[in-house]
């Protein structure tokens, strides 16, 4: 007899139930997954002992990840059914979508309609999706049968003898994540024709389970397209190709230097743009999500501009914080230090406008030990100087409303990766940043992986509220991704992730990251240049104090 507690009520089962059966008995609708004794589980999970269950729906980011993974699986199955000799590649794209591209297929409205009809047929049939544990050899045979050579290549780097695959109506695939047990649970998605393929929209947790309105983002989209082209040039679009570069010491050195040269090239382009317009530009603003490499980038941009006779001056937005007691409050009453009104926006605007007019200004200095502003240095802008500010709100015009737009040059920085585990499994930009953050927090703050995971949801909420809505304001998008970096970060992250116990609420996140990190071949830290943006996370930067 199994006793299952749901929302304080106990349900008894003669036979160990699946989570789907528990949800049905408890009359709970729209569930995608559940936490069983604090562990995330698929709905097909069988409860074989007494347990406390908390069901997750469309408001949960963990559950939505399962939904998105299953949707990619079903779309890959539909395309295989229609075009068995073609391969589809999924990549994360603009406006929180996924771009699907099919080899040798010129996408048209007619073709997209046929794909959607096949997807709907599979969903309406409510087919079972079941996990199978098979040997590496069997997996290779199945992947070859389903024309998935990229997955065969990745398995060469798997150390275990067995692999999990999911079967649905005779179709086998693995999407490196948990899955829904039935295709019929995929009740909401959109497809949009978008050259050179089509975009996939799906419900988002941060939109309370709704599909966000699609907003094309040309500046951001261009950066992603350039990233994809870079993958083609370097031959490093997926794990197996990256590992081929890192298999011997000569190739890995060239690979690292090529990636670093890409960063140098972007800095030169950026320097050209600023130099061409230096008579108009008074203020350079830099913003990007957490762990994008803003500190190193700002320093390298400063050096780049100095070589052109431009003398940048860094002014810290942080010095304009109000005290914590005067900051806006979160719902729980704690100070919301990420809110723009946690800053003295009026004073910042007044000071920046006065400096740009050529006046001498005494800047504030925030004393973080006592939590208050103090009197800082007196500053006057010289003719050959230009102001650089960097921070979460730097692209928000509200912060610099007193300065005309033509006097501002806005830079958005983020790792715009178009890397893949294999064709069906893109590596999330957010996961890359999370791994960077995890490594840096441990290196410089001695923070555990669980502590980093604890604060990550708050960081993400701030990004959606204060950074992403303004990214298309940017005059330039700097892609801070380094294609080789997972081979370096892996060594620093692995021990922390493996130390998270199975009973931890963060185990599923750690396990998800471990699933693809372990496939990368290690790269020695000593090969990384001291001015590399990656040094901001692993240490040894020439820009460190």
N, C-alpha and C positions, 0 to 999 in steps of 0.2 A: 504494500500500500504506500503510494507516494502522496505526501502532503505538500501542496504548492500554495504559497501565500502571494496573493496579488492585491495590491492596494488595501492591505490589512485584512483581507478575507481569505480564509483557507479553503482550498478545493482538494478533494481526495480523488485519487485515481487507482483503480485496481491494477492496471497495466501501466508501466512507465509511459507517460505521454510525451508527444512532441510539443514544442512551444506553440505551433499552430493550433493544436488541439486544446491547449490551455487557454489560448486567446478566444477560441470559439466558445468554450464552456463559460468563460468569464464575460462573454459578450463584449469583447473589446475589438473595435474596428480600426481599419487603416494602420495596422502594425506592419513594420518592416523587419524588426529584429527585437532582441530583448537582452537585458542584463540579468544573468542568473547568478545570484550570490556575487554581484559586482563584476562578473565577467561577461563581455559582449558575446552573444551567441546567435547563430542563424536560426531561423524559424523551424528548420528541420531538426534542430537539436533535441535529443531525447533526454528527459529529466529522469534519472534513475534513483534519485534520493530526495529527501525533503529539501525544499529550496524556496528562496524568496525571489520573485520574478518582477522585474520592472520593464514593461513593454515600451518600445521606442517606435515613434512614427516619423512623420515628415518634418517635424521640428528638430530632429536630432541629426547632427552632422555625420555621426557614425553610421546611422541608418541610411541616410541619403547616399553615402559612399557605396553601400551595398546595393542600393537601387541603381546607381549610375553604372556600377560594375556589371550588374545583370543586364542592364539595357545595352551596354556595349556587346555583351555576349550574344544577346538575341539578334542584334543588328548584324553582327559578324555571321551568325547562322543564316539569317535571311539572305545576305549577299552571297554566301557560299551556295545556298540552294539555287539562286538565280544565275550566278556566274562562278561555277566551281573552279575555273582555271585562273580566276583573277584574285588578287590579294587586296584587302582593305587595310589602310593604316589610319589609326585614330590619333589625333593630337589635340591638346587643350588649346583653346582659341579665345577670340575676343568675346566680351560680354557674357562670360561664364558659360561658354558653350564648348562642344567638342567638334572638331573638323574631321570628317571622314573623307578619305581619298581612295578611289579604286583604280588599281593599275589597269591601263589600257581601255578605260571607259571614259568617254567624254560625257560628262553629266548634263542631262537635259531634264526639263519638267516631266517628260514622259517616263524617263528612266527612274527619276526620283519617286514618281507616283507608284511605279511597279514595286520599288523597294519598300515603300510604306505599306502597300497592300500586303506584301509578304510578311512584314513585321506584324501587322495587325492580325493576319491569319494565325501566326504563331502565338500571339498574345491571347486571342479569342479562343484558341484551342486549349488554353490553360495546361500546357504540357509540363510534366514533372522535370525538375532539374536536380540531378542526384550526383553526389560526390563519389568518385571512384579512386581508390589507391592502387596504383599500378607501378610496375618496374620502369626504370629509365628506358630499357629496350622496347617495351610495349608502347611507351609514350612516343618514342621516336617513330615507331611504325605507324601509329595513329596520326601524328603530325605530318608525316610524309603522305599518308593517304588523303589528308585534308589540305594538302598543298600549303603547308606552313613551314617552309625551310628556315625561317628566322627563329622559330621556336626550337627547332632541332639544334641550331647553332648555340642558343643560350644554354641548353641542357648539357653541353660539353663542360660548362663551368659549375655544374651542380655536383656537390660532393656526396649527397645522400644517394642511396640505391633506389629509392622509391620517389614517386611524385604524385600529387593529387591533381586529378582532372575532374571536370564536371561533364556529365552526359545529359543530353536532351534529345530525345527522339532520334537516337543514333548518331548525333553530332557530339564530338568531343572537343573541349577547349579548356584552357585555364587562364583566368584573368587576374591572378595574384591578389585575390581578395575574397571575402565572404560573398555568398550569393543568396538570392531569394529562392525558395523551393519550387515556385510555380511561375510560369510566364505570365499568367493572368494577373499577377500583382503589379505589373507594369501598366498602370492605368492612365499615365499622363506623360506625354513627351511631344515634341515638335521637331519637324525637319524643315530646313530652309536651304534652298539652292544657293550656293556660295562658292564661286570659282576658287579652286579647281575641283571642288567636290560638293559636299553639303554639310551644314551645321546641325548638330543635335542639341536640342534644349531639353532640360529635365528639371524637376522640382529642386529647389535649393532650401537648405535649412535656414539660412540667413534671411530668406524671403518668406519664412513661415510656411514652407511646403508648397509655395506657388512657383510657377515658372516666371522668372523676371522678364520684363519687356526687353526685347532685343534692341540694343543700341550699337550700331556700328562704330568702331573706334579706329579710324584710319591711321593715326599715329602709332598706337599700340599694335595694330594689325600689321603695319609695315615692319615693325621690329620683329614680330614673330615670323614673318615671311623671310626676312634677312637671316634669322636664326636657322630656319629650315634650309636655306641655301648654304649656309655655313656648314651644316651637317653633311650636305652632299659634297661640298668641296673637300672637307677634311676626312670624309668617310667614317664619321663617328656618330651616326644617328641612333645607334642602339648599343646595348652592352657588349655584344659579341664583337662588334666592329671596334669599339673602344679598347677592349681587351687585346685585340690584334695589334694595336698601336703600342701597348704597354708590355708586350711579351719579351722584348729585349731592350737593353740599355740605350742603344743608339736610336731606335724608333721612339722610345718614350721621351727622350730629350727633344727630338724634333717635334713631337706631338705637343709637349708642354710649351715649347717656344712658339709654335704656331698659334696656340690659344692665347698666349700672352701678347703676341703680335696683333691679334684681333682687337684686344683692348687698347693697345697703342694706336692702332688705326682709328678707332672711334674717338680717342682723345685728340688726335690730329684733326679729324673732321670737325670736332667740336671747337677746337681752338681756332680753326679757320673761320667758322661761322661767327664766333665772338669777335675775332679781330676785324673781320669785314664790317661789323656793325658797332665797333667799340665807341664811336662818337655818340651813339644813341643810347647805349646800354649803361645804366647806372647801377643795376642790381641783378645779380645772378642768384636764382633761388633753386634749391635742390631738395627734392623729396622722393621718398620711396618707402615701401613696406620694410618691416623688420628684417635684419640680416641680409640686406641688399648690398652692403659694402659701401655705405655712404661716406664713412670716415676716410677710408683709403682713397676712394674716388675723389673726394673733395681735395685731399692733399695732392693727388696726382694732377688734378685739373689746375690747382694753384701753381704747381711747377711748370705745367705746359704753358700757362699764360705768362709766367715770368720769362720764359724763353722768347716770348714775343714782345717783350718790353712793357707788358701790362702787369701791374703790381696789385694782386688781389688782397683784400683785407677781410678776414673772417670775423663776422659778428654773430654771437651766440643768441639764438632765440630764447634759450633756456634762462637767460638772465632777466627775462621779462615776465617770469612766473609771478603770480600772486602767491601769498602764503597759502598753505593747505586749507586753513580755515575759511579763506575767501574764495576757494575754487568751487565750481559747480559740483553738485552732488549726484552720485549714482543712486539707483533705486533703493539700495541698502543703506544709504546715508553716508557712504565713504566718499572721499574727494575724487572727482573724475579729472585726473591730471592730463588726460588726453583731449579733453574738450578745448576748443579754441578759446573759450572764455576763461580758461585757467590761466591764460596769458593776458597781460595788460596790452591789449590790441591798440588802444588809443595812444598810449605812450610810445609803443613801437612805431606806429605810423608817424607820429609827430617827430620822433627822433630821426627816422629814416629820411623823411622829407626835408628836415633841416640839414642833415648831413649832405644830401644830394644838392641842396641849394648852396653849399659851400660854407655853412655855418659851423662853428665849433660847438660840439655837444658833449656833455658829461653823461656817459653811458652808465646804466645800472650794472651791478654785479650781484647775482643771486648767491647767497651763502646757504648751501644745502645743509650745513651742520645745524644752523639755527632756524632754517626754513623761511628766511626773509631776504628781501632785497637790501643791498647796501650801495653806497656810492662807488662807482667804478672809475675807469680811466676817462680822461678828456680826449676827444678825438675830432680831427678835422680832415676831410677827404682831400687828398692831393690830386693834381691834374691827371697823373698817370695811374691813379688807383681806381679799383672797382670793388664794390662790396659783394661778398658771397655770404648767403645765409643758408642754413641747412636744418631741416626739421620736418616733423609730421605735417605741419600746416603750410609749408613753404609755397605750395602751388595754389593755395586758397587765396583768391583775390582780396578776401576780407582782411587778411593779415597785412596786406600792403596796399590798401585801397587808396591811400594818399599819393601813390606813385603811378603815373600813367603807364598803361600796358606797353607802349613802345619803348619805355625805359627799362623794362624787365625782360630778362632771358630766363625761361623756366626749363629746368631739367628734371626729368623723371628717371629714376634709376631702379632697376629690378633685374633679377636673373631670368631672362626670357628663354628658358630652356625648351628645346624641342627634342629632347632625348627620350628614348623609349627602352623599356625592357625588351620588348619585341613589338611587332607591328600593331598588335591589339592592345598594348599596355603602355600608354604614355606615362612618363615620370612627371609627377605633379610639381609645378613651380613652388607651391606651398610646402611640399615635403622637402625639397631642396633647402629652402630657407629655414625650415624647422631643424634639419640636421646641422646646418651651419650654426644656428642659434644654440643648439644643444652642445656642440663642440666648444663654442666660444664661452658659454656660461660656465662650463666645467673648467676651462682653462683660466679664466680671469676672475670668476666669482666662486669657484669651487661648488657650484650648484649641481645637484644630481639631475639625472634625466627626468625624474618624476617631478621635481620642482619646476623645470622648464616646461614640461607638459601641463602642469597646473596653471601656469600663467598664460599659456598660448591662446586659449579661447578669448581672453580679454584683449590680447594683442590683435587678434583677428577682428574682433568687433570694432576696435579702433580703426583698423585699416579700411573696413567697409564703410565706416562712417566718415572718416576724415582724409583718406588718401585716394582710394579708387574713384570716387566721384569727380576728382580733379585731375586725373592722370592725362586726360585728353587736352588739357590746357597747355601741356608741355610743348616747347619749341623743339626739344630734342629728347629722344628716349635712349638712354645708355643701357645696353645689355651687359649686365655684370656676370653673366654665366661663364664658367670656364669648363669646357667639355671634359677635361681630365679630372675635375675636382673630386668626384665620388671615389676615385681610387686613393685619394689622399685622406678625405674625410672619414672613409670607412674605418681606418685603423683607430682613429680617435673616438668614434661613436660606438663601435661594436661592443666594447666592454661595458659601457654605460647602459646600452639597450639590453644586453644579455643579463645585466644585474637586476632588472626589474622582475619581481616575482610573479608567478602565474596568477596569484590571487589579486594582484594590483589592478585597479581600474584602468591603468595605462598600459597594461600588458598587450592589448590588441593593437594599439598604436605602435608600440615598440616592435611587436612581431611583424606588423605590416612593413615597417621600414627595414627590418632585418631580412625580410624575404627577398628584396632585390639588392640590398647592399652587399650581401654575401657573394653575389655573382661577380663583383668587380675584382680585378687583380690589383693588389696593393701597389702604390707608388710612393717612393721614398720622399720624405719631407725635404731632404737636402737638395733635391732637384728643383725646388720651387724658388724663384727669384725673390729677393728680400723686399722688393717694391710691389710684389704681386698682391692683388686684392684678396687672395685667399689667405695671406698671412694675417689679415685682420682677425681670422677665426682660429688658426692653428698656432699663432705666435711667430715671433722672429721678424716682425715687420720693421723696415727701416724708418717708418713713421711713428713707431712707438716712442713714448716719452722715456 
